[in-house]
Amino acid sequence: VYYQPQVKPASGEVLGLEALLRWNQPERGPVSPAEFVPLLEETGLIVEVGDYVLRRACEDAQMWRSRGFPRIRVAVNLSPRQFLVSDLEGRVRRVLEETGLPPAALELELTESAGTLNLDAVVDVLERLAAIGVTTAIDDFGIGHSWLGRLQRLPVRTLKVDRSFVAGMAGSTNDLAIVEAVVALGHALGLNVVAEGVEDEGQLDVVRAIGCDMVQGFYFAPAVPSGQVIHLLAGGFAVRRLAA
């Protein structure tokens, strides 16, 4: 499990980290998540692996908080298959209790494909998670399955603007308009908005001017192992670059 910082654009403070699964295969070397995650979904192993990522992320976040960063939060992706297993709320609750991580320090991200699930079932799960204090984000917002008609029912806290729109802002007024619209929509609904895939200073300047609450991307730092996170939280690469 690696972690990519989510940074407050106005100050450079690292407010959260997204947990990302990485696989370094002994013979092939690094394998792209685009290659192995669909295989995990297809075989059903995503449930077991998802539980592993959730536990590791909560353990690491609690360790960072105990070492002087009590505000830090961790975001973990949920696959559609994890929604289909019984008692997801109970599984999350047990991990939080066993690791000591406060529920408010955990955010669960719904991937785009979760939009294919039954809305009532999704709302039921998210409401039970919200009842214990866990927040939810919608990832890849603006592409694929439409979340727009579902937002009024889903107890979510965060929208994440898909990286494809952020990447296209410089050359497409349409992409820029979409990013502006997502930020305006999110704020009108009282939600935080995160811009993903910020890779250069120009993109940072635009999303900061538009009013994104948090940003993440290679401009600040790639996903890093747990052992390198303390350096970022203590005023490492992401903070120094924004302050420059």
N, C-alpha and C positions, 0 to 999 in steps of 0.2 A: 504494500500500500504506500503510495507516494502522495504528496500534498502540494496543491498550488494555492498560493495566498490570494485572498480577496481583500483588496486595498481600498481605503477611503480616498477618493481622488483629491479632495481638498487639502488633506494633511499628510497623506502617505502612511497613515496608521494601518497596520494589518489587523482587520477585524475578524477574519475567519479564514478557514482553509477548506478546500474541497478535496475529499479523499478520492484518489484515482488508482485503479488497479493496473499494475504493470507485471509483465511476465518476461523474465530473462531465461529463455530456454537454453540448456547447456550446449546443445549442438548447433542451434540456429541463431543463438543470440537473442536480442530483443525482438519480441513479436508484437505487432500492432494490436491494440485493443479492438480495432475494427475487424481484425481477423479472428481473435479468440473469443470475444464476448458473444457474438452470434452463435458460436459453437456451444458455449456454456448455456445459452438460452435454449438451443435446440435439444440438448441432452438433459436439461433440467438441473444440471449442476450449479446453475446460477443461484439457486436458493441456498445451497450449502456455502458457496463462495461468498454470496451476499451477506450471510450471517457472519462469516469470517471477517469481511471488510468492516462491517458494522462494529463488531467487537474491538478489532484493532484500532479503528478510528476513535472510538470512545475511550479506550485505554490511553491512547496517545494524547488526546485532548485533555483528559484529566491530569496527565503527567505535566503538560505544558501549563495548565492552570495552577497546579501545585508549585510550579517553579517560578511563579511571579507574574503570570499573565491570566488573571482571573476573568477577563472579558472575552477571551478567545472562544470562538464557536467552530464547530466542524460540520461540514455538509457531506452527506452520503447519498449516493444514487440508489434508488429503488427500481428494480426491474418489474415489468408486468407480472411475471411469474411469482414474485414475492408477494404481490397483492392477493394472489390466488391461494396461498398457503393459509392454513387455519391459524387464527389467533396471532396475526402479525403484531397487533398492539401489545399482546402479552410477551412476545419475543423481544420487542424493543424495550419494554418495561424491565424485563429481567436483566438485559445487558446493562441498562442504566444503573440498576440497583447494585449489580455485581462489580461494576467499574467505579461507581461513585460519582459519575458525571451527572450534573444537574440536567433535567430534561430541556431547559431553555437553552442549553449549550449545544443542542443537537438540531440540525435541520436536515430533513429528508427531501431529496430531489426526485420529482417525477419526470421520467424521461418522456420524450415525444410519443413513443409507442404506447404509453399508458392511456393515451386518448382513445384507444380501441376498446378499453374495458367498459363494463357497465357503469354508467355514471353514479347510480344509486349506491353500488358497492364501493366505488372509490370514495364517495362522500362519507359513507359510514365509517370506513377505515380511517380517513383523515380526521374526522370529528373525534373519534376515540383517541387518536394520537394527540390531537390538540388538547383534549381533556386532561392529559397528563403533562402538558406543557411543551410538547415537541412541535416545532414549526415545520412548514412545508414550502418548497419552492417548485416552480414549473420551469424546467430546463428547455432549451431550444425553442423558446417562445417565438411564434411567428412563422414557423414552417410546419409542414406535414399536417397532422390532424389538428383541426381547429379547436383551441381551448377557449376562444373568445366567448362563446355562448355558455361556457361552463363556469366562468370566473365568479359569477354572482352566487354560485352554490358551493364552490370549493373553499374550504377554510385554509387558504394559502397566505403566506406572508411576503413571498418574493417572486418576481418575474426575472428570468435570465434571458437577455436578448441574444439570439443565436449569433455565433461568430461570423456566419456568412454575411449578415447585414453590416456588421462592424467592419469587416474586411472590404466591403463594397462601397463604403460611404464616400471615399475620395473620388471615385469615378462614376458614381451613380446618384443622381438626386433622388431617385426612388428609394434606394437603400437608406439614404440619410433620412428621408421622410418617414420610413418605417421605424427607424430607431427613435426618432423624435416622437412618433405616435405611441410607441410602446411605453416610453418614459412617461408621457402625458397620461396615458391610460392607467399605468400602474400607480402613479401619484394620485390620480383622481379617485382611485379605489383604496387609497391608504396603504399601498404596497411599496416595498423596497424594489429597486430595479438594479440589476447587475449587468454590466456589459462584458461579455466573454470575448476572448481572442484579441485583446488589445496588444498590438505588436510594435507600434512605433509612437513617437511623440505626437505626430499629427492626429492619430486616432484618439490618443488620450486627451488632447486639447478639445476635440469635438465632443466626446462623450462627457467630459467635465463641464463644458459650456451648456450642453443640453440638460444636465442635471442628474446624471446617473449617480446613484448612491454609492455603488461599489464597482470596481473594475478588477478583472483578472486577465492574465495573458503573459506571453513570453517577454513583453517589454519590462515587466517587473521581475519575473522569475518563472522558470519551467517548474513542473512538478518535481519535488525533491523528496528524498527519504526523510523519515521521521527525525533522524539525528541532526539534520540540517535546519530543521524548522526553528529551533531556538535562536539560531543566528538571525533569521529573518525577523522574528518577533522582537529581538533585542536591538533592532535598528540596523538591519543588514541591507541587502541589495535593493529591495523594493522601496524602502523608505529613503535611502540615500539618493536614488535616481529621481524620485519625485521632488526632493528638496533641492536638487542641483539647479 
